[in-house]
C-alpha cells in the first residue's frame, strides 16, 4: 500500500461498521478522497475530533483499493467557533457543499480558497453572505466562468444598470439583454466589484449596499447552475 501524507479538510462523514467513519476528505495534493477512520466513534477515540466537518489537519493515509485508511492526524484547526454562531455555521456548510458539488480532481487554488473562507467565517466579524459571495466569485473564476463587471460583454458599453445574461454567463447593458437576463442595479454592480477586489482579511472592514449581498448570491448561484448544472445550497 502507498502512504499519502497531505493537508486536508473534512467535508463530511458517514457511519460505517460499529465505531468507524467513512470520511470525505478534500486534500491539497489529490483532491477528494473517501477514506475510513477506525474506531473514531468511541468516547475515548484518539482521533475523535478529526472526523468532524471543517477539521483541517495533516492526514496520513494508507491508500488501498477502497480509498484508504487514516492512520495518523495532526489537527491544525477544527474551526470550532463556527458551531457557536448559527448564521456562520450555515454559511460555512454552504461553502463545503459547493466544494463537494464542483470538485473531484485536485485543485490547490480551491483548497486554499476554502481554507481562507473558513478562517474568515470563524475568526472575523463579517457581514452575513460576504464570505460566501466572495467564495462564489473566486470559484466562478477558477472554473473559467469569470465575467467583466464594468462593461457590457456584447457592445462594450460602461455599465450603470446591467443585466446578467444567463445564456452567456456575463453582464450586458439594457440594449443587449435577452429574455434570460436578470436586472442588476448599480449598487449590486459596485458591490460585486468591491467583493471581487477585496481580500478575505479585508471583508470585515468593507460595507456594500444593504441587500446587495443577497442579490449577488442569487446571480452567482444561478450562473453556476446554468453553466455546470450544480444546484447551489440556498442559505437563509
C-alpha positions in Angstrom: 0.0 0.0 0.0 1.1 3.5 -0.8 1.3 6.1 2.0 -0.1 9.6 1.4 0.8 12.5 3.8 -1.2 15.6 3.0 -3.0 18.6 4.4 -6.8 18.1 4.1 -10.1 19.4 5.2 -13.0 17.1 6.2 -16.1 17.8 4.0 -18.3 15.2 5.7 -18.6 11.7 7.1 -21.0 8.8 7.4 -21.1 5.9 9.9 -19.7 2.5 8.9 -19.4 -0.6 10.9 -19.7 -0.3 14.7 -17.4 2.6 15.5 -15.8 3.6 12.2 -16.5 6.6 9.9 -16.1 7.0 6.2 -14.6 10.4 5.7 -14.9 12.7 2.7 -11.5 14.5 2.6 -10.6 17.4 0.4 -6.8 17.1 0.1 -4.3 19.7 -1.0 -2.5 17.2 -3.2 -5.0 14.8 -4.7 -8.5 16.4 -4.4 -11.4 14.4 -3.0 -10.6 11.1 -1.2 -13.0 8.8 0.5 -11.1 7.2 3.4 -12.1 5.4 6.6 -11.2 6.2 10.2 -11.2 3.3 12.5 -12.8 3.4 16.0 -13.3 7.2 15.9 -16.9 7.0 17.2 -15.8 5.7 20.5 -15.8 8.1 23.5 -12.0 7.7 24.0 -11.0 7.6 20.4 -7.6 9.1 19.7 -8.8 11.0 16.5 -12.3 11.7 17.7 -12.2 15.4 16.7 -10.5 14.8 13.4 -13.6 13.1 11.9 -15.8 16.2 12.1 -16.6 18.5 9.1 -14.4 21.6 8.8 -11.5 19.9 10.5 -8.2 21.0 8.9 -5.1 19.0 9.5 -2.3 16.9 8.2 -3.5 13.4 7.5 -1.5 10.2 6.9 -3.5 7.8 4.7 -2.6 4.2 3.8 -4.1 4.0 0.4 -5.9 0.9 -0.8 -8.4 -0.2 -3.5 -11.3 1.1 -1.4 -9.7 4.5 -0.9 -7.6 4.3 2.2 -7.4 4.3 5.9 -6.4 7.3 8.0 -3.6 6.1 10.3 -2.4 9.5 11.8 -3.8 13.0 12.1 -2.3 16.2 13.3 -5.1 18.7 13.7 -4.2 22.2 12.7 -7.6 23.8 13.2 -11.1 22.4 13.8 -12.9 25.8 13.4 -14.9 25.0 16.5 -16.1 28.6 16.7 -18.4 28.0 13.7 -20.7 25.9 15.9 -21.3 28.8 18.2 -22.9 31.0 15.6 -25.8 29.5 13.6 -25.5 32.0 10.7 -21.8 31.4 10.3 -22.3 27.6 10.6 -24.9 27.5 7.8 -22.7 29.8 5.6 -19.7 27.5 6.2 -21.8 24.5 5.4 -22.9 26.1 2.1 -19.2 26.6 1.3 -18.4 23.0 2.0 -21.4 21.8 -0.1 -20.3 23.9 -3.0 -16.8 22.4 -2.9 -18.4 18.9 -2.8 -20.5 19.8 -5.8 -17.7 21.0 -8.0 -14.5 19.1 -7.0 -13.2 15.6 -7.8 -9.7 16.1 -9.1 -7.1 18.1 -7.1 -7.1 21.9 -7.3 -4.8 23.6 -4.8 -6.5 27.0 -5.7 -9.9 25.8 -4.5 -8.3 24.2 -1.4 -6.6 27.4 -0.4 -9.7 29.4 -1.1 -11.8 27.1 1.1 -9.3 27.5 3.9 -9.4 31.3 3.6 -13.2 31.2 3.7 -13.4 29.0 6.8 -10.8 31.1 8.7 -12.7 34.3 7.8 -16.0 33.0 8.9 -14.7 31.5 12.1 -12.5 34.3 13.3 -13.7 37.6 11.7 -16.9 39.6 12.3 -18.0 39.7 8.7 -21.5 40.6 7.5 -23.6 37.7 6.5 -23.1 36.4 2.9 -20.0 38.4 2.3 -17.7 35.4 2.6 -19.9 33.1 0.5 -20.3 35.7 -2.2 -16.5 36.2 -2.3 -16.0 32.4 -2.4 -18.6 32.1 -5.3 -16.8 34.9 -7.2 -13.5 33.0 -6.9 -14.9 29.6 -7.8 -16.6 31.1 -10.8 -13.2 32.4 -11.9 -11.4 29.1 -11.2 -14.0 27.2 -13.3 -13.4 29.6 -16.2 -16.7 31.5 -16.0 -15.4 34.9 -14.8 -17.1 38.0 -16.3 -16.4 41.7 -16.7 -18.2 43.6 -14.0 -17.9 47.1 -15.5 -18.6 46.8 -19.2 -21.2 45.1 -21.5 -19.9 41.8 -22.8 -21.7 42.4 -26.1 -21.1 46.0 -27.1 -18.5 47.2 -24.5 -20.7 50.0 -23.1 -19.9 51.1 -19.5 -22.5 49.5 -17.1 -24.5 51.7 -14.8 -27.5 49.4 -14.7 -26.8 46.0 -16.2 -28.4 42.6 -16.9 -26.9 39.3 -16.2 -27.3 37.1 -19.3 -27.7 33.5 -18.1 -27.4 32.2 -21.6 -23.9 33.7 -22.0 -22.8 33.9 -18.3 -21.9 37.6 -18.5 -23.2 41.1 -17.8 -24.7 43.1 -20.6 -26.3 46.5 -21.0 -30.0 47.2 -21.3 -29.7 47.3 -25.1 -28.1 43.9 -25.3 -30.2 42.0 -22.8 -32.1 38.8 -23.7 -35.2 37.1 -22.3 -33.0 35.1 -19.9 -31.4 38.2 -18.3 -31.6 39.3 -14.7 -31.6 43.0 -13.9 -28.6 44.1 -11.9 -28.7 47.5 -10.2 -25.9 50.0 -9.9 -25.4 49.2 -6.2 -25.1 45.5 -6.9 -22.6 46.0 -9.7 -20.5 48.1 -7.4 -20.8 45.6 -4.6 -19.7 42.8 -6.8 -16.6 44.6 -7.8 -15.8 45.6 -4.2 -16.1 42.0 -3.1 -14.1 40.6 -6.0 -11.2 43.1 -5.4 -11.2 42.7 -1.6 -9.0 40.0 0.2 -10.7 37.8 2.8 -8.9 39.7 5.6 -10.5 42.9 4.4 -14.1 41.7 4.3 -14.8 42.7 7.9 -13.8 46.3 7.1 -15.9 46.9 4.0 -19.6 47.9 3.6 -21.7 47.4 0.5 -25.3 48.5 -0.1 -27.8 46.7 2.1 -29.4 43.8 0.2 -26.7 43.7 -2.5 -25.1 40.7 -0.9 -28.3 38.7 -1.4 -28.7 39.8 -5.0 -25.1 38.8 -5.7 -25.7 35.4 -4.1 -28.8 34.9 -6.3 -26.9 35.9 -9.5 -23.8 33.8 -8.9 -25.8 30.8 -7.8 -27.9 30.9 -10.9 -24.9 31.4 -13.1 -23.2 28.3 -11.8 -26.4 26.3 -12.1 -26.7 27.3 -15.7 -23.0 26.7 -16.5 -22.4 23.3 -14.9 -25.8 22.1 -13.6 -24.8 22.5 -10.0 -27.6 23.2 -7.5 -26.2 25.7 -5.0 -27.5 25.4 -1.5 -29.8 28.3 -0.7 -28.9 29.7 2.7 -31.1 32.0 4.8 
